């Protein structure tokens, strides 16, 4: 439900971060529509494609698509 906000946040990160920085994404998701998770995963991939280290943490649960991310 927050994919638009995620895209905007990733864009902001990419305009200011460099390879010396690191992004930590905390994921908590009970599951849901697969296409939304695919979009969210592609947004996180933008960080990796830019050469910025990305660490994903699962807070409580990340069912189905949350694990894909």
ChimeraX attribute file (.defattr): number of C-alpha atoms within 10 A of each C-alpha:
attribute: neighborCount
match mode: 1-to-1
recipient: residues
	/A:1	10
	/A:2	8
	/A:3	14
	/A:4	10
	/A:5	10
	/A:6	15
	/A:7	17
	/A:8	12
	/A:9	12
	/A:10	16
	/A:11	14
	/A:12	11
	/A:13	15
	/A:14	14
	/A:15	8
	/A:16	8
	/A:17	15
	/A:18	14
	/A:19	11
	/A:20	8
	/A:21	12
	/A:22	14
	/A:23	16
	/A:24	10
	/A:25	14
	/A:26	11
	/A:27	15
	/A:28	15
	/A:29	16
	/A:30	11
	/A:31	14
	/A:32	13
	/A:33	10
	/A:34	13
	/A:35	10
	/A:36	14
	/A:37	21
	/A:38	15
	/A:39	16
	/A:40	21
	/A:41	17
	/A:42	14
	/A:43	19
	/A:44	20
	/A:45	16
	/A:46	15
	/A:47	21
	/A:48	15
	/A:49	9
	/A:50	12
	/A:51	15
	/A:52	19
	/A:53	15
	/A:54	15
	/A:55	12
	/A:56	13
	/A:57	12
	/A:58	14
	/A:59	11
	/A:60	11
	/A:61	13
	/A:62	17
	/A:63	14
	/A:64	15
	/A:65	19
	/A:66	20
	/A:67	16
	/A:68	12
	/A:69	18
